């Protein structure tokens, strides 16, 4: 069994919005995405290894939500190596369609990873990836850190990256909220 955490105040603002009648409703519309096109021959096995390196190091990428008795919690999946499908493309229009399909396909929200990563490959050996994150588990800064770490590992020129733990942030916020409520 996983340790459950309450949602942070930021996550609550991302997951809930007001409908036209002023009622609070759950939403799955807030996503962050990035498209990385690499214009050189890629070692796709190394790219997948690099993605797994990022998944292992960043617990925020392993955030999952669960719903129990109408309350939403989050937990962190233990790292397990993931396989990523490589989609062969022929033209830039194929990539644009893949990008559009990836962005517009809703992410599963409960007991599922809150991201989607699509790798594509041209016959030339060039290619890239599309990363889509639910905003509840990351923002543009998070996406930038992931891509920085991914490219560093992929190129074997990894610099020291500041490592942070999202679960540590949650624990700090829970402590702060608790002390704020009872002062």
C-alpha positions as CSV (number, residue, x, y, z in Angstrom):
1,X,0.0,0.0,0.0
2,X,1.2,3.5,-0.8
3,X,1.3,6.4,1.6
4,X,-1.5,8.9,0.7
5,X,-1.0,12.6,0.7
6,X,-3.5,15.4,0.6
7,X,-3.5,17.6,-2.5
8,X,-1.5,20.9,-2.2
9,X,-3.3,24.2,-2.4
10,X,-1.8,24.6,-5.9
11,X,-3.1,21.2,-7.0
12,X,-6.6,22.0,-5.7
13,X,-6.6,25.3,-7.8
14,X,-5.6,23.3,-10.9
15,X,-8.0,20.4,-10.4
16,X,-11.2,22.3,-9.6
17,X,-13.0,25.2,-11.3
18,X,-16.3,26.9,-11.2
19,X,-19.0,25.9,-13.7
20,X,-21.5,28.5,-15.2
21,X,-23.7,28.1,-12.1
22,X,-21.0,28.8,-9.6
23,X,-20.6,25.1,-8.6
24,X,-17.1,23.7,-8.0
25,X,-16.4,20.9,-10.5
26,X,-13.5,18.6,-11.1
27,X,-11.5,19.3,-14.4
28,X,-9.1,17.5,-16.5
29,X,-8.3,20.3,-18.9
30,X,-5.1,21.8,-17.4
31,X,-2.1,20.3,-19.2
32,X,1.4,21.4,-20.0
33,X,3.1,20.0,-23.1
34,X,6.4,20.2,-24.9
35,X,7.7,19.0,-28.2
36,X,11.4,18.2,-28.6
37,X,12.6,17.5,-32.2
38,X,16.1,16.2,-32.5
39,X,17.7,16.9,-35.9
40,X,20.4,14.3,-35.8
41,X,20.5,10.6,-35.7
42,X,19.2,9.4,-32.3
43,X,20.0,6.3,-30.4
44,X,16.4,5.5,-29.5
45,X,17.4,2.9,-26.9
46,X,19.5,5.6,-25.2
47,X,16.5,8.0,-25.4
48,X,14.3,5.4,-23.6
49,X,17.0,4.8,-21.1
50,X,17.1,8.6,-20.5
51,X,13.4,8.8,-20.0
52,X,13.6,6.1,-17.4
53,X,16.4,7.9,-15.7
54,X,14.1,11.0,-15.4
55,X,11.2,8.8,-14.1
56,X,13.5,7.3,-11.5
57,X,14.9,10.6,-10.3
58,X,11.7,12.6,-10.2
59,X,8.9,11.4,-8.0
60,X,6.6,14.1,-9.4
61,X,6.5,12.1,-12.6
62,X,5.3,9.1,-10.6
63,X,2.4,11.0,-9.0
64,X,-0.9,9.3,-9.2
65,X,-4.3,10.3,-7.8
66,X,-6.9,8.2,-6.1
67,X,-10.4,8.9,-5.1
68,X,-11.8,7.5,-1.8
69,X,-15.2,8.5,-0.4
70,X,-15.3,11.6,-2.7
71,X,-11.9,12.8,-1.5
72,X,-9.0,13.0,-3.8
73,X,-5.5,11.9,-2.6
74,X,-2.2,11.5,-4.3
75,X,0.5,8.9,-4.0
76,X,3.8,8.1,-5.6
77,X,4.3,5.0,-7.6
78,X,7.5,3.2,-7.0
79,X,9.9,3.4,-9.9
80,X,9.6,0.6,-12.5
81,X,11.3,0.7,-15.8
82,X,8.9,1.7,-18.5
83,X,8.8,0.7,-22.2
84,X,7.9,3.5,-24.6
85,X,6.5,2.9,-28.0
86,X,8.4,4.4,-30.9
87,X,6.0,5.6,-33.7
88,X,7.5,5.8,-37.2
89,X,6.6,8.9,-39.2
90,X,7.3,10.0,-42.7
91,X,6.5,13.7,-42.9
92,X,6.2,16.8,-40.7
93,X,2.4,16.6,-41.2
94,X,2.6,13.1,-39.5
95,X,4.3,14.7,-36.6
96,X,1.8,17.6,-36.4
97,X,-1.1,15.1,-36.4
98,X,0.7,13.0,-33.7
99,X,1.2,16.2,-31.7
100,X,-2.4,17.3,-32.1
101,X,-3.7,13.8,-31.2
102,X,-1.4,13.6,-28.1
103,X,-2.4,17.0,-26.8
104,X,-6.1,16.5,-27.3
105,X,-6.4,13.0,-25.8
106,X,-7.4,13.3,-22.2
107,X,-5.2,11.7,-19.6
108,X,-6.6,9.2,-17.2
109,X,-6.9,10.9,-13.8
110,X,-7.1,8.2,-11.2
111,X,-4.6,5.4,-10.4
112,X,-2.7,6.3,-13.6
113,X,0.4,8.3,-14.5
114,X,-0.5,11.9,-15.1
115,X,1.7,12.2,-18.2
116,X,2.0,10.9,-21.7
117,X,5.2,10.6,-23.6
118,X,5.2,9.8,-27.3
119,X,8.5,9.1,-29.2
120,X,8.6,9.4,-32.9
121,X,11.2,8.4,-35.5
122,X,11.8,9.4,-39.1
123,X,13.4,6.9,-41.6
124,X,16.6,9.1,-41.5
125,X,17.0,8.2,-37.8
126,X,16.1,11.7,-36.7
127,X,13.1,12.1,-34.4
128,X,11.8,13.5,-31.2
129,X,9.3,13.2,-28.4
130,X,6.1,14.9,-27.2
131,X,5.6,15.2,-23.4
132,X,2.2,16.0,-22.0
133,X,1.9,16.5,-18.2
134,X,-1.3,17.1,-16.2
135,X,-0.7,20.5,-14.5
136,X,-1.5,18.8,-11.2
137,X,1.9,17.1,-11.3
138,X,4.0,19.7,-12.9
139,X,4.3,23.1,-14.6
140,X,6.4,24.7,-17.3
141,X,9.4,24.9,-15.0
142,X,9.1,21.1,-14.2
143,X,8.9,20.4,-17.9
144,X,12.0,22.4,-18.5
145,X,13.9,20.5,-15.8
146,X,12.8,17.2,-17.2
147,X,14.0,18.1,-20.7
148,X,17.3,19.5,-19.3
149,X,17.9,16.3,-17.4
150,X,16.8,14.1,-20.3
151,X,19.1,15.8,-22.8
152,X,22.0,15.8,-20.4
153,X,21.6,12.0,-19.9
154,X,21.0,11.4,-23.5
155,X,24.1,13.3,-24.6
156,X,26.2,11.8,-21.8
157,X,27.1,15.3,-20.7
158,X,25.1,15.3,-17.6
159,X,25.9,18.2,-15.4
160,X,24.9,18.2,-11.7
161,X,21.2,18.8,-11.6
162,X,19.5,20.2,-8.6
163,X,17.4,17.3,-7.3
164,X,14.2,18.0,-5.6
165,X,11.5,15.8,-4.2
166,X,7.9,16.6,-4.8
167,X,6.9,14.4,-1.9
168,X,9.1,16.5,0.4
169,X,7.4,19.6,-0.9
170,X,4.0,18.1,-0.1
171,X,5.1,17.2,3.5
172,X,6.3,20.7,4.0
173,X,3.1,22.2,2.7
174,X,1.0,19.9,4.9
175,X,3.0,20.9,7.9
176,X,2.6,24.6,7.0
177,X,-1.1,24.3,6.5
178,X,-1.5,22.4,9.8
179,X,0.4,25.1,11.7
180,X,-1.5,27.9,10.0
181,X,-4.9,26.4,10.8
182,X,-4.2,26.1,14.5
183,X,-2.4,29.4,15.3
